[in-house]
Amino acid sequence: MSKLFLVPTPIGNLEDITFRAIKILKEADTILAEDTRKTLILLKHYEISTRMQSHHQFNEHKTLAQIISRLQSGENIALVTDAGTPGISDPGYLLVRECVKNNIEVECLPGATAFVPALVNSGFPCDRFIFEGFLPVKKGRQTKLKQLTENDLTTIFYESPHRLLKTLEQFAEYFGSDRNVSVSREITKMYEETQRGSLADVIAYYKDKTIKGEIVIVLEGKTDKKIGN
């Protein structure tokens, strides 16, 4: 019986992949990749020669029917994104939904995702938390921030380097400049860093810096308790 495998890939360090993930990628009939050029680097590193097909947010609606048909005909297909677990702020949800509708088995392997190490590394409570992913860039952004002002749970956001400072400044406006935050950048890579402190302190830290890499922001819930740098 055919199956769709969701295969997490490293978020930076190529060694952060499971033996089972490598096995699935080698044995699958096809690998659906968000960016075939980026995935090719991983495949070459582990000597995987499985054919690839492009599958990303701009073509996933058009290719769904074809992929479902191939799964129904007996193919085993692995879905990967550029980094991390498919479906977490990446393509994956639509295909999984269609598989469920068509009684096609889906298996998601455990593996890398950026927000987990950033959350645990923040020093904030992580028994309960909210994952917001990327905030709306324009429409709905202010509404979402207003909704979160009274939230007492640790909240996680993804952000791009060029918008980091603006986002932190908006957080200070809505949540108060004394609210604590932890910003993790380049997780698992050579220049990995985590900057912790009040929003005011972290804004000051990044104010005159050239910011690069993928970023996870972990915001402390509304509380009177503060942590040091």
C-alpha positions in Angstrom: 0.0 0.0 0.0 1.4 3.4 -1.0 2.2 6.1 1.5 3.1 9.8 1.8 6.1 10.3 4.1 6.7 13.7 5.6 10.4 13.9 6.1 12.0 16.6 8.3 15.3 17.9 7.0 18.1 19.7 8.8 17.6 23.4 9.6 21.3 24.1 9.2 23.7 21.4 10.2 23.4 18.5 7.7 24.1 16.0 10.5 20.8 16.7 12.1 18.8 14.1 10.2 17.7 10.6 11.4 18.9 7.3 9.9 15.2 6.5 9.1 14.8 9.8 7.2 17.8 8.9 5.0 16.4 5.4 4.5 13.0 6.8 3.4 14.5 9.3 1.0 16.6 6.5 -0.6 13.7 4.1 -0.9 10.9 6.5 -2.0 9.8 6.5 -5.7 9.8 10.3 -5.7 10.9 13.2 -3.4 8.7 16.3 -3.5 11.0 19.2 -2.7 10.2 22.9 -1.9 13.4 23.9 -3.7 15.1 21.1 -5.6 18.4 23.0 -5.7 18.6 23.2 -1.9 17.4 19.6 -1.4 20.0 18.4 -3.9 22.8 19.6 -1.5 21.3 17.3 1.2 20.8 14.4 -1.3 24.4 14.6 -2.6 25.8 14.7 0.9 24.0 11.4 1.8 24.5 9.9 -1.7 20.7 9.7 -2.4 19.8 9.5 -6.1 16.0 9.4 -5.8 14.3 11.6 -8.4 12.8 14.9 -7.3 9.8 17.0 -8.2 9.3 20.6 -7.4 6.4 21.1 -4.9 6.0 24.6 -3.3 3.4 27.2 -2.3 3.1 28.5 -5.9 2.4 25.2 -7.6 0.9 22.9 -4.9 -2.7 23.6 -5.9 -2.0 22.6 -9.5 -0.1 19.4 -8.7 -2.3 18.0 -6.0 -4.5 15.9 -8.2 -1.5 14.4 -10.1 0.3 13.5 -6.8 -2.8 11.9 -5.3 -3.2 9.9 -8.5 0.4 8.6 -8.3 -0.1 7.7 -4.7 -3.3 5.8 -5.6 -1.4 4.0 -8.3 1.1 2.6 -5.8 3.9 5.1 -5.5 5.6 5.9 -2.2 6.3 9.6 -2.1 8.4 11.6 0.4 7.8 15.3 1.0 10.5 17.6 2.2 10.8 21.4 2.5 13.9 23.5 2.5 14.5 23.0 6.2 12.6 21.5 9.1 9.3 19.7 9.2 6.9 20.0 6.3 3.7 21.8 7.2 5.3 24.0 9.9 5.2 27.4 8.1 6.0 25.4 4.9 4.1 23.5 2.2 2.5 20.3 3.4 -0.9 20.9 4.8 -2.8 20.8 1.5 -1.3 17.6 0.4 -1.8 15.9 3.8 -5.5 17.0 3.7 -6.0 15.5 0.3 -4.4 12.3 1.3 -6.7 12.1 4.3 -9.7 12.7 2.1 -8.6 9.9 -0.2 -7.8 7.4 2.5 -4.1 7.5 1.6 -1.8 6.7 4.5 0.4 9.5 5.8 3.4 9.1 8.1 5.3 12.1 9.5 8.8 11.2 10.8 10.1 13.0 13.9 12.9 15.4 13.3 14.2 19.0 13.1 12.0 22.1 13.5 13.4 25.5 14.4 11.0 26.6 17.1 11.7 23.7 19.5 15.4 24.4 20.3 14.6 28.2 20.3 11.8 27.6 22.8 13.7 25.4 25.1 16.8 27.6 24.9 14.8 30.7 25.8 14.5 30.0 29.5 10.8 30.7 29.4 8.1 28.2 30.5 7.6 25.7 27.7 5.1 23.3 29.2 2.4 25.3 27.4 3.0 27.7 24.6 1.5 29.4 21.4 3.2 29.0 18.0 2.2 31.9 15.8 4.8 31.4 13.0 5.1 34.4 10.7 2.8 37.3 11.6 0.8 38.9 8.8 3.0 41.4 7.0 0.2 44.0 6.5 -3.5 43.1 6.8 -4.4 41.7 10.1 -1.0 42.3 11.8 -2.2 45.0 14.3 -5.3 42.9 15.1 -3.2 39.9 15.9 -0.8 41.9 18.1 -3.7 43.4 20.0 -5.1 39.9 20.5 -1.9 38.8 22.1 -1.4 41.6 24.5 -3.0 39.9 27.4 -1.6 36.4 26.6 0.2 34.8 29.5 1.7 32.0 27.6 5.1 31.9 26.0 4.6 32.8 22.3 6.8 31.8 19.3 7.2 33.7 16.1 9.3 33.2 12.9 10.8 36.4 11.3 13.0 37.3 8.4 16.3 39.2 9.1 15.2 42.4 7.4 12.0 42.7 9.4 13.4 41.6 12.8 14.1 45.1 14.2 10.7 46.5 13.1 8.9 43.5 14.6 10.7 43.9 18.0 9.9 47.6 18.0 6.2 46.8 17.4 6.4 44.2 20.2 7.7 46.9 22.5 4.8 49.2 21.5 2.1 46.5 22.1 3.6 44.5 25.0 5.8 47.0 26.7 9.5 47.5 26.3 10.2 45.7 29.6 8.6 42.4 28.3 11.3 39.7 28.1 12.2 38.1 24.8 14.7 35.6 23.4 15.8 35.9 19.8 17.6 32.8 18.3 19.4 33.1 15.0 21.1 30.7 12.7 20.1 27.7 14.9 22.6 24.7 14.5 24.9 26.7 12.2 28.4 28.1 12.8 27.2 31.6 13.8 24.3 30.5 16.0 23.4 32.9 18.7 20.6 33.6 21.2 20.0 37.0 22.6 17.9 37.3 25.7 16.6 40.2 27.8 14.0 42.9 27.7 12.6 44.0 24.4 14.4 47.4 25.0 17.7 45.6 25.6 17.4 43.3 22.6 16.3 46.2 20.3 19.4 48.1 21.4 21.6 45.0 20.7 20.3 44.7 17.1 20.0 48.4 16.3 23.3 48.8 14.5 24.0 45.3 13.4 23.7 43.6 10.0 21.2 40.8 10.7 21.4 37.6 8.7 19.9 34.1 8.9 16.7 32.5 9.9 15.2 33.9 13.1 12.9 32.6 15.9 11.5 35.0 18.4 10.3 33.7 21.7 8.2 36.2 23.7 7.6 35.7 27.4 3.9 35.7 28.4 2.4 38.5 30.4 4.0 38.3 33.8 5.8 40.4 36.5 8.7 38.0 36.6 11.8 39.0 34.7 14.9 37.1 33.6 18.4 38.5 33.3 20.5 38.5 30.1 
